[in-house]
């Protein structure tokens, strides 16, 4: 009898076009794209030059939960409406445009159009930016879900004061968007019930991080700029 390996559940931080880093995380974790769950916290777009390959790779994952990030929102506006504000281009958008020298594949567009703003699993919450405590999820402002950093700042305040407490009502909350480089860390940072998963893959000195949600085992890429010599991360 063949024993089927238990299904594992993973969360991954902001990828930002770093396809080579994504491949390393998959290899180091032993991720099974046919069997395991992957929750992507958003911002697959912008900064590094292989956004198109990141999309193609994620589309091969049979059980993928994709959460919209602010950079994905910008990219979707370009995908659909050809809008390209200078703010986006200066924060990595040019790398996304350059990764599509021809037409953007329909399944890439559909992936962003169908993305979630948050995902609940058990008593865990997954969101790109943050939430406003005390407001039901279905009534949260969508702009805040992809842009907000106040939840992270509140959690870090309690962490730094040594008086951590539950600030959301969830057992665990996984967020991207705010690089842990801001706190001098290349590993995910835990504050209150938050796990900050953006370990700076969009920046030259950052890495991409993937975590087993159940065991909390962490798998990381090399420093992304070492995977793209001669290319500057553009966030």
C-alpha positions as CSV (number, residue, x, y, z in Angstrom):
1,X,0.0,0.0,0.0
2,X,1.3,3.5,-0.9
3,X,1.1,5.9,2.0
4,X,0.0,9.4,0.9
5,X,2.1,12.1,2.6
6,X,0.0,14.4,4.7
7,X,-1.2,17.6,3.1
8,X,0.7,20.6,4.2
9,X,-0.4,24.2,4.4
10,X,1.9,27.0,3.5
11,X,1.9,30.8,3.4
12,X,4.3,32.9,1.4
13,X,5.2,36.5,1.6
14,X,5.5,39.2,-1.1
15,X,7.2,37.7,-4.2
16,X,7.6,40.8,-6.3
17,X,8.6,39.1,-9.6
18,X,11.4,37.1,-8.0
19,X,10.7,33.8,-9.8
20,X,14.1,32.3,-8.9
21,X,13.4,33.0,-5.2
22,X,10.0,31.3,-5.5
23,X,11.6,28.2,-7.0
24,X,14.1,28.0,-4.1
25,X,11.3,28.2,-1.5
26,X,9.4,25.5,-3.3
27,X,12.5,23.3,-3.4
28,X,13.6,23.9,0.2
29,X,10.1,23.2,1.6
30,X,9.4,20.2,-0.5
31,X,6.2,21.9,-1.7
32,X,3.9,19.5,-3.6
33,X,1.9,21.6,-6.1
34,X,-0.5,18.8,-6.7
35,X,-1.3,18.2,-3.0
36,X,-0.3,21.0,-0.7
37,X,-2.1,24.3,0.0
38,X,-0.4,27.6,-0.7
39,X,-1.7,30.9,0.6
40,X,-0.1,33.8,-1.3
41,X,-0.3,37.1,0.6
42,X,-0.1,39.2,-2.5
43,X,2.3,41.5,-4.3
44,X,3.6,39.0,-6.9
45,X,4.1,42.0,-9.2
46,X,6.7,44.7,-9.6
47,X,10.4,45.0,-8.7
48,X,12.2,42.0,-10.2
49,X,12.1,41.0,-13.9
50,X,10.2,37.7,-13.9
51,X,6.7,38.6,-12.9
52,X,5.3,36.6,-15.8
53,X,7.1,33.4,-14.7
54,X,5.8,33.9,-11.2
55,X,2.2,33.9,-12.5
56,X,2.9,30.8,-14.6
57,X,4.3,29.0,-11.7
58,X,1.5,29.9,-9.3
59,X,-1.1,28.9,-11.8
60,X,0.3,25.3,-11.6
61,X,-0.5,25.1,-7.9
62,X,-3.7,23.1,-7.7
63,X,-4.7,24.4,-4.2
64,X,-3.8,28.1,-4.3
65,X,-5.4,30.9,-2.3
66,X,-4.3,34.2,-3.9
67,X,-4.8,37.5,-1.9
68,X,-4.6,40.8,-3.7
69,X,-1.7,43.2,-2.8
70,X,-1.4,46.9,-3.5
71,X,1.2,46.3,-6.3
72,X,-1.1,43.7,-7.8
73,X,-3.9,46.2,-7.8
74,X,-1.7,48.7,-9.7
75,X,-0.6,46.0,-12.2
76,X,-4.2,45.0,-12.8
77,X,-5.1,48.6,-13.7
78,X,-2.4,48.4,-16.3
79,X,-3.4,45.0,-17.5
80,X,-7.0,46.1,-18.1
81,X,-6.9,49.9,-18.7
82,X,-3.2,50.4,-19.7
83,X,-2.9,53.0,-16.8
84,X,0.6,53.4,-15.7
85,X,1.0,56.2,-13.1
86,X,4.5,57.4,-12.4
87,X,4.1,56.4,-8.7
88,X,3.7,52.8,-9.8
89,X,6.4,52.8,-12.4
90,X,8.9,54.3,-9.8
91,X,8.0,51.6,-7.3
92,X,8.7,48.6,-9.5
93,X,5.9,48.8,-12.1
94,X,8.4,49.2,-14.9
95,X,9.7,45.7,-14.2
96,X,6.2,44.3,-14.5
97,X,5.7,46.1,-17.9
98,X,9.0,44.8,-19.2
99,X,8.1,41.2,-18.2
100,X,5.3,41.4,-20.8
101,X,6.8,42.5,-24.1
102,X,3.7,41.2,-25.8
103,X,0.1,40.7,-24.7
104,X,-0.6,39.8,-21.1
105,X,-2.1,36.3,-20.9
106,X,-5.7,36.1,-20.0
107,X,-5.2,33.7,-17.2
108,X,-2.7,36.2,-15.5
109,X,-5.4,38.9,-15.7
110,X,-8.1,36.6,-14.4
111,X,-5.9,35.6,-11.4
112,X,-5.8,39.2,-10.3
113,X,-9.4,39.9,-11.1
114,X,-10.5,36.9,-9.0
115,X,-8.1,37.5,-6.1
116,X,-9.4,37.6,-2.6
117,X,-9.0,40.6,-0.2
118,X,-8.6,38.3,2.7
119,X,-8.9,34.6,3.6
120,X,-10.1,32.9,6.8
121,X,-8.9,29.4,7.8
122,X,-9.9,27.9,11.1
123,X,-9.3,30.9,13.5
124,X,-6.5,32.2,11.3
125,X,-6.7,35.3,9.0
126,X,-4.6,36.0,5.9
127,X,-4.5,39.6,4.5
128,X,-2.0,41.7,2.5
129,X,-2.0,44.9,4.5
130,X,-4.1,44.8,7.6
131,X,-7.6,45.2,9.1
132,X,-9.3,47.7,11.3
133,X,-10.1,46.0,14.6
134,X,-13.7,45.9,15.7
135,X,-15.1,46.0,12.2
136,X,-16.5,42.8,10.6
137,X,-14.4,41.5,7.8
138,X,-17.1,41.8,5.2
139,X,-17.4,45.6,6.1
140,X,-13.7,46.3,6.0
141,X,-12.5,49.0,3.6
142,X,-10.9,47.3,0.6
143,X,-8.3,50.0,0.3
144,X,-7.2,49.4,3.9
145,X,-7.0,45.6,3.4
146,X,-4.3,46.1,0.8
147,X,-2.6,49.3,2.0
148,X,-3.0,49.6,5.8
149,X,0.0,49.4,8.1
150,X,-1.6,50.6,11.3
151,X,-2.3,47.1,12.5
152,X,1.3,46.2,12.2
153,X,2.4,49.4,14.0
154,X,-0.1,48.6,16.8
155,X,1.2,45.1,17.2
156,X,4.9,46.3,17.2
157,X,4.0,48.9,19.8
158,X,2.8,46.2,22.1
159,X,5.7,43.9,21.3
160,X,8.2,46.7,22.0
161,X,6.5,47.6,25.3
162,X,6.6,44.0,26.5
163,X,2.8,43.8,26.9
164,X,1.6,41.8,23.9
165,X,-2.1,41.1,23.7
166,X,-4.6,39.9,21.2
167,X,-5.7,42.9,19.1
168,X,-7.9,41.2,16.4
169,X,-9.8,38.4,17.9
170,X,-8.1,35.8,15.6
171,X,-5.6,33.3,16.9
172,X,-3.2,34.1,14.1
173,X,-3.1,36.8,11.5
174,X,-0.6,36.6,8.6
175,X,0.2,39.8,6.7
176,X,2.5,40.9,3.9
177,X,3.1,44.5,2.7
178,X,5.3,45.8,5.5
179,X,8.9,44.5,5.1
180,X,10.5,43.1,8.2
181,X,13.6,44.8,7.0
182,X,12.0,47.9,8.6
183,X,12.6,46.1,11.9
184,X,16.1,44.9,11.1
185,X,14.9,41.3,10.4
186,X,15.2,38.9,7.5
187,X,12.9,36.4,9.2
188,X,9.2,36.8,9.8
189,X,8.4,38.9,12.8
190,X,5.8,37.9,15.3
191,X,4.0,40.6,17.3
192,X,0.9,39.9,19.3
193,X,-1.0,37.4,17.0
194,X,0.5,38.8,13.8
195,X,3.0,37.0,11.6
196,X,4.7,39.5,9.3
197,X,5.7,37.5,6.2
198,X,7.2,40.2,3.9
199,X,10.9,39.7,4.4
200,X,11.9,42.2,1.8
201,X,12.0,40.1,-1.4
202,X,11.2,43.3,-3.4
203,X,14.4,44.9,-2.1
204,X,18.0,44.1,-3.0
205,X,18.9,43.0,0.5
206,X,15.8,41.0,1.2
207,X,14.7,37.4,0.9
208,X,11.5,35.5,0.1
209,X,10.0,33.5,2.9
210,X,7.5,30.6,2.9
211,X,6.2,29.1,6.2
212,X,4.4,25.9,7.1
213,X,1.3,27.3,8.8
214,X,1.0,24.4,11.2
215,X,4.6,23.7,12.2
216,X,5.8,27.3,11.8
217,X,8.9,25.9,9.9
218,X,10.4,28.6,7.7
219,X,11.9,28.3,4.3
220,X,13.8,31.1,2.7
221,X,15.5,32.0,-0.6
222,X,18.9,33.4,-1.0
223,X,19.2,37.2,-0.9
224,X,17.3,38.1,-4.0
225,X,19.8,40.5,-5.5
226,X,22.3,37.5,-5.6
227,X,19.8,35.6,-7.7
228,X,19.6,38.5,-10.2
229,X,23.1,39.8,-10.5
230,X,23.3,43.2,-12.3
231,X,19.6,43.8,-11.8
232,X,18.4,46.3,-9.2
233,X,15.2,45.7,-7.3
234,X,12.9,48.6,-8.0
235,X,10.5,49.3,-5.1
